[in-house]
Amino acid sequence: MTQEMPETLHQGTPFEFEIQGLKICGKRWGNPDGAPTIGLHGWLDNANTFDRLAPQLMELNFYALDFAGHGLSDHRPEGVHYHSIYDMQDVLGLANALNWHQFNVIGHSMGGGIASELAAMFPERVRSAVHIDGFLATGGSTPKDRIEQTRLAIEKILLPHHQARVFESLEAMARRVTEATDQSMEAASVLVERGHQTVDGGVTWRTDPRIRYPTPLRHGREHIDLLLRDSTSPALLIVAKNGDRWYQGEISNAQEHHPNLTVEYIEGTHHIHLEPAYVDEVARLIRNFLNL
């Protein structure tokens, strides 16, 4: 379905809202009259993760947020864990601030997991959900592992956190990302541009270092299966064949319990939506799914 486009389209326009006492920032693309859509980035990433994908989805009214502790958004207060329950509250808070009762979500990696949990928990709010190499999963953790993880999370958050590493340049920072992940310099440089701050001696991460701490009270397999049964919204999972493995072993479980899930496999690495070699195929699948 092709809709008439207005003369003025947003092209990465900055936005900022106060949600539950925190400044939540992001970038806006597309048609102000288009389908309301919220973009959810991955762990340690930021709203720039959609810089290559969003311009191919300009029919949407697309708001890509920086989760708390990421990008330009505020960090969570001392003693508060980084957990999907707070991220879901912020997504719904953003939707409420925009007066959106229903909206689409497009999430990558951690954002894909949060999108699937949100759609299951609040099926009346999510119209459609797109998951890019990420979905709600245990990651192989047992109930015993979850208990130990919660204990470690409590112990860790009571300790002082360390200063992030300082790099001499943005290029050096991006190169370090490519060494630690499967990202190309083209992808890493886009994320680093929004994810850095200038300090004495060079540049370092804006990201809250506490994001790397263990996450307490995560769902087990039984909880996930029960949640997915309530996911009435149409959902698309785009799996990168050379992407992250933490959730891929549980895709068959997701298909068994989710009543409306389509799974597509494509060539590429984890950041398929940001890598120039793969973004066109990701956009094509999403456009077909959303009937754009």
C-alpha positions as CSV (number, residue, x, y, z in Angstrom):
1,M,0.0,0.0,0.0
2,T,1.5,3.3,-1.1
3,Q,0.4,6.4,0.7
4,E,0.9,10.0,-0.3
5,M,3.9,11.5,1.4
6,P,3.8,15.0,2.9
7,E,6.2,17.7,1.8
8,T,8.0,17.7,5.2
9,L,9.4,14.5,6.4
10,H,11.6,14.0,9.5
11,Q,15.1,12.9,8.8
12,G,16.6,12.0,12.1
13,T,15.1,15.0,14.0
14,P,16.1,15.0,17.7
15,F,13.5,14.6,20.3
16,E,13.4,14.6,24.1
17,F,10.7,13.7,26.7
18,E,10.7,13.4,30.5
19,I,9.5,9.9,31.3
20,Q,9.2,8.9,34.9
21,G,11.6,11.6,36.0
22,L,14.2,10.7,33.4
23,K,15.2,12.6,30.2
24,I,14.6,10.1,27.3
25,C,16.1,11.2,24.0
26,G,16.1,9.9,20.5
27,K,15.7,10.6,16.8
28,R,12.6,10.9,14.6
29,W,12.1,9.9,11.0
30,G,9.4,9.8,8.4
31,N,5.8,10.9,7.9
32,P,4.1,12.7,10.9
33,D,0.8,11.2,9.6
34,G,2.2,7.7,9.2
35,A,1.7,4.6,11.4
36,P,3.1,5.3,14.9
37,T,6.2,3.2,15.4
38,I,8.9,3.1,18.1
39,G,12.4,1.8,17.5
40,L,14.3,-0.1,20.2
41,H,18.0,-0.5,19.9
42,G,20.3,-3.2,21.2
43,W,22.5,-3.5,24.3
44,L,25.1,-0.8,24.6
45,D,23.9,0.7,21.3
46,N,21.7,3.9,20.8
47,A,19.1,5.5,18.4
48,N,21.7,5.8,15.7
49,T,21.3,2.1,15.1
50,F,18.4,3.0,12.8
51,D,20.3,5.6,10.7
52,R,20.4,3.3,7.6
53,L,17.1,1.5,8.1
54,A,14.7,4.3,9.0
55,P,15.3,6.3,5.8
56,Q,13.9,3.3,3.9
57,L,10.7,3.3,6.0
58,M,9.7,6.9,5.6
59,E,6.0,6.1,5.4
60,L,6.1,5.4,9.2
61,N,6.0,8.0,11.9
62,F,9.1,6.5,13.5
63,Y,10.6,7.4,16.9
64,A,13.9,5.7,17.8
65,L,14.7,6.2,21.4
66,D,17.8,5.9,23.4
67,F,17.1,3.6,26.3
68,A,18.0,5.0,29.7
69,G,21.7,4.7,30.3
70,H,22.4,4.7,26.5
71,G,23.0,7.5,23.9
72,L,21.9,10.9,25.1
73,S,19.2,9.7,27.6
74,D,19.7,10.0,31.4
75,H,21.2,7.2,33.4
76,R,19.1,5.4,36.0
77,P,19.5,6.5,39.6
78,E,22.1,4.9,41.9
79,G,20.8,1.6,43.2
80,V,18.4,1.0,40.3
81,H,19.1,-2.0,38.1
82,Y,18.9,-2.0,34.3
83,H,16.0,-4.3,33.6
84,S,13.4,-4.8,30.8
85,I,10.5,-3.9,33.2
86,Y,11.9,-0.3,33.4
87,D,12.6,-0.2,29.6
88,M,9.0,-1.3,28.9
89,Q,7.7,1.4,31.2
90,D,9.7,4.0,29.3
91,V,8.4,2.8,25.9
92,L,4.8,3.0,27.1
93,G,5.6,6.3,28.7
94,L,6.9,7.6,25.4
95,A,3.8,6.3,23.6
96,N,1.5,7.9,26.2
97,A,3.4,11.3,25.8
98,L,2.7,11.1,22.0
99,N,-1.0,10.1,22.7
100,W,-0.5,6.8,20.9
101,H,-2.8,4.0,22.2
102,Q,-1.5,1.5,19.6
103,F,1.8,1.5,17.8
104,N,4.3,-0.7,16.0
105,V,7.7,-1.7,17.5
106,I,10.9,-2.4,15.6
107,G,13.6,-3.8,17.9
108,H,17.1,-5.0,17.4
109,S,18.9,-7.6,19.7
110,M,18.1,-6.5,23.3
111,G,15.4,-4.2,21.7
112,G,14.0,-7.2,19.9
113,G,13.7,-9.1,23.2
114,I,12.0,-6.1,24.9
115,A,9.7,-5.7,21.9
116,S,8.6,-9.4,22.2
117,E,8.1,-9.1,25.9
118,L,6.2,-5.8,25.5
119,A,3.9,-7.2,22.8
120,A,3.1,-10.2,25.0
121,M,2.6,-8.2,28.2
122,F,0.5,-5.4,26.5
123,P,-1.0,-7.0,23.4
124,E,-3.7,-4.2,23.3
125,R,-1.0,-1.6,22.8
126,V,1.3,-3.2,20.2
127,R,-0.1,-3.3,16.7
128,S,2.7,-5.2,15.0
129,A,6.2,-6.2,16.2
130,V,9.4,-6.5,14.2
131,H,12.4,-8.3,15.8
132,I,15.8,-7.9,14.2
133,D,18.2,-10.7,15.4
134,G,16.7,-10.7,18.9
135,F,13.8,-12.3,20.7
136,L,12.6,-13.1,24.3
137,A,14.7,-16.1,25.4
138,T,16.5,-17.6,28.4
139,G,19.8,-17.7,26.6
140,G,20.3,-21.2,28.0
141,S,20.2,-20.1,31.6
142,T,18.6,-22.5,34.1
143,P,16.4,-21.4,37.1
144,K,19.5,-22.0,39.3
145,D,21.5,-19.7,37.0
146,R,18.8,-17.1,37.3
147,I,19.0,-17.1,41.2
148,E,22.8,-16.8,41.1
149,Q,22.5,-14.0,38.6
150,T,20.1,-12.1,40.8
151,R,22.5,-12.5,43.8
152,L,25.4,-11.2,41.7
153,A,23.3,-8.3,40.4
154,I,22.7,-7.1,44.0
155,E,26.3,-7.5,45.0
156,K,27.6,-5.7,42.0
157,I,25.3,-2.7,42.1
158,L,26.4,-2.0,45.7
159,L,30.0,-1.5,44.6
160,P,31.5,1.7,43.0
161,H,31.6,1.5,39.2
162,H,34.8,2.1,37.3
163,Q,35.6,4.9,34.9
164,A,35.2,3.8,31.3
165,R,38.3,3.5,29.0
166,V,39.4,6.7,27.3
167,F,40.3,6.6,23.6
168,E,42.5,9.0,21.7
169,S,39.9,9.4,18.9
170,L,36.5,8.3,17.6
171,E,38.2,6.1,15.0
172,A,40.1,4.3,17.8
173,M,36.8,3.9,19.7
174,A,35.1,2.4,16.7
175,R,38.0,0.1,15.9
176,R,37.7,-1.3,19.4
177,V,34.0,-2.0,18.8
178,T,34.9,-4.0,15.6
179,E,37.5,-6.0,17.6
180,A,34.9,-6.9,20.3
181,T,32.0,-7.6,18.0
182,D,31.3,-8.6,14.4
183,Q,30.5,-5.1,13.3
184,S,32.2,-3.3,10.4
185,M,33.8,0.1,10.8
186,E,30.8,1.5,8.8
187,A,28.4,0.2,11.4
188,A,30.5,0.9,14.5
189,S,31.3,4.5,13.5
190,V,27.6,5.3,13.4
191,L,27.0,4.0,16.9
192,V,30.1,5.6,18.3
193,E,29.1,9.0,16.9
194,R,26.1,9.2,19.3
195,G,27.6,7.0,22.1
196,H,30.7,9.0,23.0
197,Q,31.5,12.0,25.2
198,T,34.7,14.2,25.2
199,V,36.8,14.0,28.4
200,D,40.4,14.9,29.3
201,G,42.7,12.9,27.1
202,G,40.2,12.0,24.4
203,V,36.8,10.4,24.2
204,T,34.9,7.8,26.2
205,W,31.5,6.2,26.3
206,R,28.3,8.0,27.4
207,T,26.8,4.6,28.2
208,D,26.3,3.9,31.9
209,P,28.9,1.2,32.9
210,R,26.2,-0.4,35.1
211,I,24.5,-1.7,32.0
212,R,27.2,-4.4,31.9
213,Y,26.2,-5.7,35.3
214,P,24.1,-8.9,35.7
215,T,20.4,-8.4,35.3
216,P,18.2,-9.7,38.2
217,L,14.9,-11.5,38.1
218,R,14.8,-12.6,34.5
219,H,12.1,-14.8,33.0
220,G,12.5,-18.6,32.9
221,R,11.3,-20.8,30.0
222,E,7.9,-21.5,31.6
223,H,7.3,-17.8,32.0
224,I,8.4,-17.0,28.5
225,D,6.1,-19.7,27.0
226,L,3.1,-18.3,28.9
227,L,3.9,-14.8,27.8
228,L,4.2,-15.7,24.2
229,R,0.8,-17.3,24.1
230,D,-0.7,-13.8,24.8
231,S,1.2,-12.3,21.8
232,T,-1.8,-11.6,19.5
233,S,0.0,-8.9,17.5
234,P,1.5,-10.0,14.1
235,A,5.3,-10.5,14.6
236,L,8.2,-10.8,12.3
237,L,11.6,-12.2,13.4
238,I,14.5,-11.5,11.0
239,V,17.3,-13.9,11.9
240,A,20.9,-13.1,10.8
241,K,22.5,-16.4,9.8
242,N,25.8,-15.2,11.2
243,G,24.3,-13.2,14.1
244,D,23.9,-13.7,17.8
245,R,23.3,-17.2,19.2
246,W,21.8,-16.3,22.6
247,Y,18.3,-16.6,21.4
248,Q,18.5,-18.7,18.2
249,G,18.4,-22.1,19.9
250,E,14.9,-21.1,21.3
251,I,13.3,-20.0,18.0
252,S,11.4,-23.3,17.7
253,N,9.9,-22.7,21.2
254,A,8.9,-19.2,20.2
255,Q,7.2,-20.5,17.0
256,E,5.4,-23.2,19.0
257,H,3.9,-20.8,21.6
258,H,3.5,-17.5,19.7
259,P,0.2,-17.6,17.7
260,N,1.3,-15.1,15.0
261,L,5.0,-15.2,14.4
262,T,6.8,-15.2,11.0
263,V,10.5,-16.1,10.9
264,E,12.8,-15.1,8.1
265,Y,16.5,-16.1,7.8
266,I,18.9,-13.9,5.8
267,E,22.6,-13.7,5.3
268,G,24.5,-11.3,7.4
269,T,25.9,-10.5,10.8
270,H,24.2,-9.3,14.0
271,H,23.8,-5.6,13.0
272,I,22.1,-6.5,9.6
273,H,19.9,-3.4,9.8
274,L,23.0,-1.1,10.1
275,E,25.4,-2.9,7.8
276,P,25.3,-1.4,4.2
277,A,25.6,-4.9,2.7
278,Y,22.4,-6.2,4.4
279,V,20.1,-3.2,5.2
280,D,18.2,-3.3,1.9
281,E,17.0,-6.8,2.4
282,V,16.0,-6.0,6.0
283,A,14.0,-3.0,4.8
284,R,12.4,-5.1,2.1
285,L,11.2,-7.7,4.6
286,I,9.9,-5.1,7.0
287,R,8.1,-3.2,4.2
288,N,6.4,-6.3,3.1
289,F,5.4,-7.3,6.6
290,L,4.0,-3.8,7.4
291,N,2.4,-3.5,3.9
292,L,4.2,-0.2,3.1
